[in-house]
Amino acid sequence: MSKRTIRLATRGSSLARRQAATVKSALENRRRSVELVTVETRGDQIQDELIHRLGRTGAFVRSLDEKVMAGELDGAIHSMKDMPTEMPSELVVAGLPERASPNDMLLTPEGRTLDDLPQNAVVGTSSLRRKAQLLAERPDLEVTPLRGNVDTRIEKLLAPSLQSEHERRLSTADDDDDEIDLDDESQDWFDSLAEIERRALERTVDTEYDAIVLAAAGLERSGLAPDVPTQPLDPTTFVPAPAQGTIAVTALSENASMIRQSIDHPPTRVTASVERTILGALGGGCVAPIGVFARLRGEYVNTVVRVLSQDGSETIEATRDIPVVNHLENAREFASELRDAGGAELIERATRETPTSPSRQE
């Protein structure tokens, strides 16, 4: 790749562009000129479907990579957890910046923990994995589909309680002139609201959520973490999606070297490779509840895997210290043992139980 401007594909969502901006900044710190090009994906076009109903994994990936393979762009920036484990032979993962937090986060208006949620609480998530793990811990929960960008999901969570408080304040306001005006205390309350809370006041919602679950990395990158009470979910028990919190830059092999030298974080490459290798060996893609979490511990990669039934009533889970030497081969062996221990049956059942829309597959 010459010294010309590097053109990188990104999705157009606020979160995707924030992620892309971190890659752009890292490359520009190496005195490269970078242009971000927005590309609409299949997943962006279909707003009324949950992720697992879009067909096989890649609803947010393929359109970007096609631009790269056609030679129109030099690379594409992805959330790695959205990427299929099998990539086109022309492409390589050219760069993996240092991973953000892999955790999932529980968000509630009151800052409650999972144990503190009321009986039969309504929890929103678009992820089969999160749903299964929630039900494994709390079978009483009503786990309800939730889609939209990070902002939209938080607004849906906050809207009922904020609107209720707003109505309460209006009902007690001074209306001597037959007009409802906010008193000073209520005006101070309104002025103290974050922008996302003010938008929530205007949102119409069909479902009142007691809690929602989001990825910590997306919440942090969106800059919204301070605006809603959160509780981290332990990644060794509430196991994240493989490579959650990891940004990947794909490119043609001849363009990969400079990107890798500029932004690649070797520990992240090791852990992400272990997680995705296990996912690929287990099978199931985005239609089975599978969590994999790896972290470097000296000469080993401490790895937790959890495979669940869709209702969370059955689980196959194990932890192993995988030697960094030959970590991919050892990861495949670990996955094979989990399949033989019952994981294959759970995954095959989940695949049969998950409807997809053939017309919406990529």
C-alpha positions as CSV (number, residue, x, y, z in Angstrom):
1,M,0.0,0.0,0.0
2,S,1.4,3.3,-1.1
3,K,1.4,6.6,0.8
4,R,-2.0,7.6,-0.8
5,T,-5.0,8.1,1.4
6,I,-6.3,4.8,2.9
7,R,-10.0,4.4,2.4
8,L,-11.8,2.3,5.0
9,A,-15.4,1.1,5.0
10,T,-17.6,1.5,8.0
11,R,-21.3,1.2,8.9
12,G,-23.1,4.4,9.3
13,S,-24.4,4.0,12.9
14,S,-23.2,6.3,15.6
15,L,-21.4,3.4,17.3
16,A,-19.8,2.1,14.2
17,R,-18.5,5.5,13.3
18,R,-17.1,6.0,16.8
19,Q,-15.3,2.6,16.4
20,A,-14.0,3.6,13.0
21,A,-12.7,6.9,14.4
22,T,-10.5,5.0,16.8
23,V,-8.9,3.1,13.9
24,K,-8.6,6.3,11.8
25,S,-6.8,8.0,14.7
26,A,-4.4,5.1,15.3
27,L,-3.4,5.1,11.6
28,E,-3.1,8.9,11.4
29,N,-0.8,8.7,14.4
30,R,1.5,6.7,12.1
31,R,1.3,9.5,9.6
32,R,-1.2,7.9,7.3
33,S,-4.0,9.8,5.6
34,V,-7.3,8.0,6.2
35,E,-10.8,8.5,4.8
36,L,-13.9,6.7,6.3
37,V,-16.5,5.6,3.8
38,T,-20.0,4.8,5.0
39,V,-21.5,1.6,3.5
40,E,-25.1,0.4,4.3
41,T,-25.3,-3.3,5.2
42,R,-28.1,-5.8,5.0
43,G,-28.5,-5.6,8.8
44,D,-28.9,-1.9,8.6
45,Q,-31.6,-2.1,5.9
46,I,-33.8,-4.6,7.9
47,Q,-34.8,-2.8,11.1
48,D,-37.7,-5.1,12.1
49,E,-35.7,-8.3,12.4
50,L,-33.7,-9.6,15.3
51,I,-30.1,-10.6,14.5
52,H,-30.6,-14.3,14.5
53,R,-33.5,-14.0,12.1
54,L,-31.4,-12.3,9.5
55,G,-29.9,-15.6,8.4
56,R,-26.4,-16.6,8.9
57,T,-23.8,-14.5,10.6
58,G,-22.6,-11.6,8.5
59,A,-25.6,-9.3,8.2
60,F,-23.5,-6.3,9.2
61,V,-20.3,-7.4,7.5
62,R,-20.6,-8.7,4.0
63,S,-21.5,-5.5,2.2
64,L,-18.4,-3.8,3.6
65,D,-16.1,-6.6,2.7
66,E,-17.5,-6.8,-0.9
67,K,-16.3,-3.2,-1.4
68,V,-12.8,-4.3,-0.3
69,M,-12.7,-7.4,-2.5
70,A,-13.9,-5.3,-5.5
71,G,-10.9,-3.0,-5.0
72,E,-13.1,0.0,-4.3
73,L,-11.8,0.4,-0.7
74,D,-8.6,-0.6,1.1
75,G,-10.1,-2.1,4.2
76,A,-13.3,-2.5,6.3
77,I,-13.8,-1.9,10.0
78,H,-16.0,-4.4,11.9
79,S,-17.2,-5.3,15.3
80,M,-15.4,-8.7,15.3
81,K,-18.2,-10.5,17.1
82,D,-20.4,-9.8,14.0
83,M,-17.9,-11.4,11.6
84,P,-18.5,-15.0,10.3
85,T,-15.8,-17.4,11.4
86,E,-15.2,-18.3,7.8
87,M,-13.9,-15.4,5.7
88,P,-13.5,-15.1,1.9
89,S,-10.1,-16.4,0.9
90,E,-9.1,-13.1,-0.5
91,L,-9.4,-11.3,2.8
92,V,-7.3,-11.4,6.0
93,V,-7.8,-9.8,9.4
94,A,-5.2,-7.1,9.0
95,G,-5.5,-5.4,12.3
96,L,-6.9,-5.9,15.8
97,P,-6.6,-2.9,18.1
98,E,-6.5,-3.5,21.8
99,R,-9.7,-5.0,23.0
100,A,-12.2,-2.9,25.0
101,S,-14.1,-4.5,27.9
102,P,-15.7,-7.8,26.8
103,N,-18.4,-7.7,29.5
104,D,-22.1,-7.5,29.2
105,M,-23.8,-4.9,31.3
106,L,-27.2,-4.9,33.0
107,L,-28.9,-1.5,32.7
108,T,-31.8,-0.5,34.9
109,P,-33.4,2.9,35.7
110,E,-32.6,2.3,39.4
111,G,-29.2,0.6,39.2
112,R,-30.4,-2.8,40.3
113,T,-28.4,-6.0,40.0
114,L,-29.7,-9.1,38.3
115,D,-30.5,-10.7,41.7
116,D,-32.4,-7.5,42.7
117,L,-34.8,-7.5,39.7
118,P,-38.4,-8.1,40.8
119,Q,-40.1,-11.5,40.2
120,N,-41.1,-11.8,36.5
121,A,-39.2,-8.7,35.5
122,V,-39.1,-7.8,31.8
123,V,-35.6,-7.8,30.4
124,G,-34.8,-6.7,26.8
125,T,-32.2,-8.2,24.6
126,S,-31.8,-9.1,20.9
127,S,-29.3,-11.9,21.7
128,L,-30.1,-15.5,22.1
129,R,-27.0,-16.0,24.1
130,R,-27.9,-13.3,26.6
131,K,-31.5,-14.6,26.8
132,A,-30.3,-18.1,27.6
133,Q,-27.9,-16.9,30.3
134,L,-30.5,-14.6,31.8
135,L,-32.9,-17.5,32.1
136,A,-30.3,-19.9,33.4
137,E,-29.8,-17.5,36.3
138,R,-33.4,-16.3,36.7
139,P,-36.0,-18.6,35.0
140,D,-38.8,-16.3,36.2
141,L,-37.7,-13.4,33.9
142,E,-39.6,-12.4,30.9
143,V,-36.9,-11.9,28.3
144,T,-38.3,-9.8,25.5
145,P,-36.9,-8.9,22.0
146,L,-35.2,-5.5,21.7
147,R,-33.5,-4.1,18.7
148,G,-32.1,-0.7,17.7
149,N,-28.9,1.2,18.2
150,V,-27.5,1.7,21.7
151,D,-29.2,5.1,22.0
152,T,-32.6,3.7,21.0
153,R,-32.4,0.8,23.4
154,I,-31.5,3.0,26.4
155,E,-34.3,5.4,25.5
156,K,-36.8,2.6,25.5
157,L,-35.6,1.5,28.9
158,L,-35.7,5.0,30.5
159,A,-38.8,6.3,28.9
160,P,-41.5,4.9,31.2
161,S,-39.9,6.0,34.5
162,L,-38.9,9.4,33.2
163,Q,-42.3,10.0,31.7
164,S,-44.0,9.0,34.9
165,E,-41.9,11.3,36.9
166,H,-42.5,14.1,34.4
167,E,-46.3,13.6,34.7
168,R,-46.1,13.6,38.5
169,R,-44.3,16.9,38.5
170,L,-46.7,18.4,36.0
171,S,-49.7,17.3,38.0
172,T,-48.4,19.1,41.1
173,A,-47.2,22.2,39.3
174,D,-48.7,25.6,40.0
175,D,-51.5,26.2,37.4
176,D,-53.2,29.3,38.9
177,D,-53.6,30.7,35.4
178,D,-55.0,27.5,33.9
179,E,-51.6,26.8,32.4
180,I,-49.2,24.2,33.6
181,D,-45.8,25.6,34.3
182,L,-42.9,23.8,35.9
183,D,-41.9,25.1,39.3
184,D,-38.3,25.9,40.0
185,E,-37.6,22.4,41.5
186,S,-39.1,20.7,38.5
187,Q,-37.3,22.9,36.1
188,D,-34.0,22.1,37.8
189,W,-34.9,18.4,37.5
190,F,-35.6,18.8,33.7
191,D,-32.4,20.9,33.2
192,S,-30.4,18.1,35.0
193,L,-31.4,15.5,32.5
194,A,-28.9,14.1,30.0
195,E,-29.7,14.5,26.3
196,I,-30.6,10.9,26.0
197,E,-33.0,11.2,29.0
198,R,-34.8,14.2,27.3
199,R,-35.2,12.2,24.1
200,A,-36.6,9.3,26.2
201,L,-39.3,11.7,27.5
202,E,-40.5,12.1,23.9
203,R,-40.4,8.4,23.0
204,T,-43.5,6.2,22.6
205,V,-42.8,2.6,23.8
206,D,-44.8,-0.5,23.5
207,T,-43.0,-2.5,26.1
208,E,-41.9,-1.4,29.6
209,Y,-38.5,-2.9,30.4
210,D,-37.3,-3.4,33.9
211,A,-33.8,-3.9,32.5
212,I,-31.9,-4.4,29.3
213,V,-28.5,-6.0,28.6
214,L,-25.9,-4.3,26.4
215,A,-22.2,-4.8,25.6
216,A,-20.0,-2.7,27.9
217,A,-17.8,-1.8,24.9
218,G,-20.6,-0.4,22.9
219,L,-21.9,1.6,25.9
220,E,-18.5,3.1,26.5
221,R,-17.8,3.9,22.9
222,S,-21.2,5.6,22.6
223,G,-20.3,7.8,25.5
224,L,-23.5,7.0,27.2
225,A,-22.2,5.0,30.2
226,P,-22.5,8.0,32.7
227,D,-26.2,8.5,31.7
228,V,-27.7,5.3,33.0
229,P,-27.0,3.0,36.0
230,T,-25.2,-0.1,35.0
231,Q,-24.1,-3.3,36.7
232,P,-21.3,-5.4,35.1
233,L,-22.1,-9.1,34.5
234,D,-19.1,-11.3,35.4
235,P,-17.7,-12.6,32.0
236,T,-16.6,-15.9,33.6
237,T,-20.2,-16.8,34.4
238,F,-22.3,-14.5,32.1
239,V,-19.9,-15.5,29.2
240,P,-19.6,-12.9,26.4
241,A,-19.9,-13.5,22.7
242,P,-16.6,-14.5,21.1
243,A,-14.5,-11.4,20.4
244,Q,-17.0,-9.1,22.0
245,G,-15.4,-5.7,22.5
246,T,-12.9,-6.3,19.6
247,I,-12.6,-4.1,16.5
248,A,-11.3,-5.8,13.4
249,V,-10.0,-4.3,10.2
250,T,-10.2,-6.6,7.2
251,A,-8.2,-6.1,4.0
252,L,-6.7,-7.9,1.0
253,S,-3.5,-9.6,2.0
254,E,-1.4,-7.3,-0.1
255,N,-2.7,-4.3,1.9
256,A,-2.5,-5.9,5.4
257,S,1.1,-5.4,6.5
258,M,0.9,-1.6,7.1
259,I,-2.4,-1.9,8.9
260,R,-1.1,-4.6,11.2
261,Q,2.1,-2.8,12.0
262,S,0.1,0.4,12.9
263,I,-2.7,-0.9,15.0
264,D,-2.4,-4.6,15.8
265,H,-2.4,-5.6,19.5
266,P,-0.8,-9.1,19.8
267,P,-2.5,-10.2,23.0
268,T,-5.9,-9.2,21.6
269,R,-5.1,-11.2,18.4
270,V,-4.3,-14.3,20.5
271,T,-7.5,-14.2,22.7
272,A,-9.8,-13.3,19.8
273,S,-8.3,-16.1,17.7
274,V,-8.9,-18.6,20.5
275,E,-12.5,-17.4,21.0
276,R,-13.4,-17.5,17.3
277,T,-11.6,-20.8,16.7
278,I,-13.7,-22.4,19.4
279,L,-16.9,-20.8,18.0
280,G,-16.0,-22.1,14.5
281,A,-15.3,-25.6,15.7
282,L,-18.5,-25.7,17.8
283,G,-20.6,-24.4,14.9
284,G,-23.9,-22.6,15.4
285,G,-22.9,-19.1,14.4
286,C,-25.4,-16.5,15.7
287,V,-28.3,-19.0,16.0
288,A,-27.1,-20.9,19.0
289,P,-26.5,-19.5,22.6
290,I,-22.7,-19.8,22.8
291,G,-20.4,-17.7,25.0
292,V,-16.5,-17.8,24.8
293,F,-14.2,-15.7,26.9
294,A,-10.4,-15.9,26.8
295,R,-7.8,-13.9,28.6
296,L,-4.0,-14.2,28.7
297,R,-2.4,-15.5,31.8
298,G,1.3,-15.7,31.3
299,E,2.0,-18.7,29.0
300,Y,-1.6,-19.7,29.0
301,V,-4.9,-18.5,27.6
302,N,-7.5,-19.0,30.4
303,T,-10.7,-19.8,28.4
304,V,-14.3,-20.2,29.5
305,V,-16.9,-21.7,27.2
306,R,-20.6,-21.9,27.8
307,V,-23.1,-23.6,25.5
308,L,-26.8,-23.4,26.5
309,S,-30.2,-24.5,25.4
310,Q,-32.4,-21.6,24.2
311,D,-34.4,-21.6,27.4
312,G,-31.3,-21.7,29.6
313,S,-32.4,-24.9,31.3
314,E,-29.4,-26.9,30.0
315,T,-25.8,-25.9,29.8
316,I,-22.4,-27.3,28.9
317,E,-19.6,-25.3,30.3
318,A,-15.9,-25.7,31.0
319,T,-12.7,-23.7,31.7
320,R,-9.3,-24.5,30.4
321,D,-5.8,-23.0,30.4
322,I,-4.8,-23.3,26.8
323,P,-1.0,-23.0,26.1
324,V,-0.2,-20.0,24.0
325,V,2.1,-22.3,22.0
326,N,-0.2,-23.9,19.4
327,H,-3.2,-22.1,20.9
328,L,-5.3,-22.5,17.8
329,E,-4.8,-26.3,17.7
330,N,-5.5,-26.6,21.4
331,A,-8.6,-24.4,21.0
332,R,-10.0,-26.7,18.4
333,E,-9.3,-29.7,20.6
334,F,-11.1,-28.0,23.5
335,A,-14.1,-27.3,21.3
336,S,-14.2,-30.9,20.1
337,E,-14.3,-32.2,23.7
338,L,-17.2,-29.8,24.4
339,R,-19.1,-31.0,21.4
340,D,-18.7,-34.6,22.6
341,A,-19.8,-33.7,26.1
342,G,-23.2,-32.6,24.8
343,G,-22.5,-29.3,23.2
344,A,-23.2,-30.6,19.7
345,E,-26.7,-31.7,20.7
346,L,-27.5,-28.4,22.3
347,I,-26.3,-26.5,19.2
348,E,-28.1,-28.7,16.8
349,R,-31.3,-28.3,18.8
350,A,-30.9,-24.5,19.0
351,T,-30.4,-24.4,15.2
352,R,-33.6,-26.3,14.6
353,E,-35.5,-24.1,17.0
354,T,-34.3,-20.8,15.5
355,P,-36.4,-19.5,12.6
356,T,-34.7,-17.5,9.9
357,S,-36.0,-15.6,6.9
358,P,-34.5,-17.2,3.8
359,S,-35.2,-14.1,1.7
360,R,-33.2,-12.1,4.1
361,Q,-30.1,-14.2,4.2
362,E,-26.9,-12.8,2.7
